[in-house]
């Protein structure tokens, strides 16, 4: 679990995060949503330890980040997996080498042990015959699956995803959403996803944190979001005609 307790983050005279508190539970897909400029990217970077709040605490399974020494922080980072927007694979490395990279950096495994782990995670993301291919030789959806395999190869406690569906067609985006959700449940990972994709919200949003102007405006599940009367949430989520119709159908069914 990650517990966020009243964190504030500023850059110069601009306060970006204004007292956010929430919990992210293991085995669930936790989503951060909000308009551009709402603070969600800064929030995610605080969770990753890339930004340091001036006030408040972030607690990882009873460990307070601001109270850790450098060695403890390095150890915590090894428990984190990251799926970057655009996958961020190394172009000159094969699929296999990309996935093995964190093991070479952070583990003391033998070459055969690393190879076994790589084979396991590539099979788990349904990439069996792509080991020797370069990123340029596979599709965008396959690249995203490689990025997920790389993120979980060290068996992380925490998984962070920044716009994992960016640049993908709707069908492939659903496949990636379902894969992230399955892995989260299967390995009981605390997964936090920063997204603009409302399909992701509806498909896998077991916990949703909606930010607006640096504040936590609302939180709940993808089922509860249909029932909320929070105007900021409804304006954001139901800005498209499609989701307005979905919400109306939901209301009519309940009545």
Phi, psi and omega in degrees: 000145171245125177250126179251123188237095170056053182273142176234138177219129180234156171233109187064232179269003183260114177273117185267316177248130192236064175083057182268132174228135177189171175235142173242118187266150177289152178077008179231151173270112182258123184249140171251123180231165179155163180291164174303132182089003182282341179108004187291326178291318177296320178300313179298319180292330174293318178297327180279350182083013179274334171240150183242115180299144177284337182214149178096177184226147169241125189241123180253103179049055178075007177254119181275118187300317184292346180260000181277150170274176185300319181295320179293325178292319177298320178296319178296318180299331177288345176271001184253135170248149184224128171254112185275153171299130182080009176074318177058045175279156176279116186300327185274356180256147174289170176306311181301315181292323177300314183289326181284341186308311180297328178294320178294326182283319194240356181242168177247027181291154171284167180300320181292323178294318178296318180298318178298316181295317179299316179300320182295312185286327177293323175294322181295329179262017175064041174235091186263325187248021185253007188308315189265003180278151172274157178306326181291347183261002179234164184286168178298320178295321177292322177300320179294323178292325174298317179298322178293316178301316179297322182291332184256358186296332178269013179053064186289153171280328184233135179236126180244135182231125179255107180048060185295341181262007181301127176082004182260150174288159186305319182295315179293323179300320178295320178299316180293317177304310183295323179295313179299317180296315180299315181294321178302313181289315184300318184255006179054046181274147169274104186254129178236125185239125174266119187212154169256352192279110181290336173296321177297319178303312184287326185281310191232013184281074179289328173223126182237129174247118181257120179258145174214122178054036176087358179253153169280104184280327184196153169213150181170192181261174178292340174281320181290334182295334176291333187263349186292146174257007179293116187296322180297321180292311183295324178295323181284310186287322186255036178288338178264151180299326182300311184285335172297319179293320179299316180295319180297319178298320180296315180297317181295322179295322180287334179275000000 
